[in-house]
Amino acid sequence: MSNDYEDLLSMDALNDRIAILEDNIRQLIEQAAAASGEQNESRIADRINQQNDELDRLLKIRDSRQKK
């Protein structure tokens, strides 16, 4: 998803996406705890990092909007 699209999201939609990402991360952490095998753990860790990166980006967008 591009930053241009996210700039068009309403604050409610942005908060919804943030909540979804937070829930995804929680679920991935639970999967990681139950996963066995290095390949599974690595794949889940990559997804957690990806979700965290997107979450950080959306939080920055929200924070910048709240400061305006």
C-alpha positions as CSV (number, residue, x, y, z in Angstrom):
1,M,0.0,0.0,0.0
2,S,1.4,3.4,-0.9
3,N,1.8,6.3,1.4
4,D,-0.5,8.3,-1.0
5,Y,-3.4,6.0,-0.2
6,E,-2.7,6.1,3.5
7,D,-2.7,9.9,3.4
8,L,-6.3,9.7,2.2
9,L,-7.5,7.4,5.0
10,S,-9.7,9.0,7.6
11,M,-8.4,9.0,11.2
12,D,-10.9,6.2,12.0
13,A,-9.8,4.1,9.1
14,L,-6.1,4.6,10.1
15,N,-6.9,3.6,13.7
16,D,-8.7,0.5,12.4
17,R,-5.7,-0.5,10.3
18,I,-3.4,0.0,13.3
19,A,-5.7,-2.2,15.4
20,I,-5.6,-4.9,12.8
21,L,-1.9,-4.8,12.6
22,E,-1.6,-5.0,16.4
23,D,-3.9,-8.0,16.4
24,N,-1.9,-9.6,13.5
25,I,1.3,-9.2,15.5
26,R,-0.2,-10.7,18.6
27,Q,-1.4,-13.7,16.6
28,L,2.0,-14.1,14.9
29,I,3.7,-14.1,18.3
30,E,1.4,-16.8,19.5
31,Q,2.1,-18.8,16.4
32,A,5.9,-18.3,16.9
33,A,5.6,-19.6,20.5
34,A,3.8,-22.8,19.2
35,A,6.0,-23.2,16.1
36,S,8.5,-25.9,15.8
37,G,11.3,-26.0,13.2
38,E,13.7,-23.4,12.2
39,Q,12.0,-22.7,8.9
40,N,8.6,-22.0,10.5
41,E,10.1,-19.8,13.1
42,S,12.1,-17.8,10.5
43,R,9.0,-17.3,8.3
44,I,7.0,-16.1,11.3
45,A,9.8,-13.8,12.5
46,D,9.9,-12.3,9.0
47,R,6.1,-11.7,9.0
48,I,6.3,-10.1,12.5
49,N,9.0,-7.8,11.3
50,Q,7.0,-6.8,8.3
51,Q,3.9,-6.2,10.4
52,N,5.9,-4.1,12.9
53,D,7.4,-2.0,10.1
54,E,4.0,-1.3,8.7
55,L,2.6,-0.5,12.2
56,D,5.5,1.9,12.9
57,R,4.8,3.7,9.6
58,L,1.1,4.0,10.3
59,L,1.7,5.2,13.9
60,K,4.0,7.9,12.5
61,I,1.3,9.0,10.1
62,R,-1.3,9.1,12.9
63,D,1.1,11.0,15.2
64,S,1.8,13.6,12.5
65,R,-1.9,14.1,11.9
66,Q,-2.6,14.6,15.6
67,K,0.1,17.3,15.8
68,K,-1.6,19.4,13.1
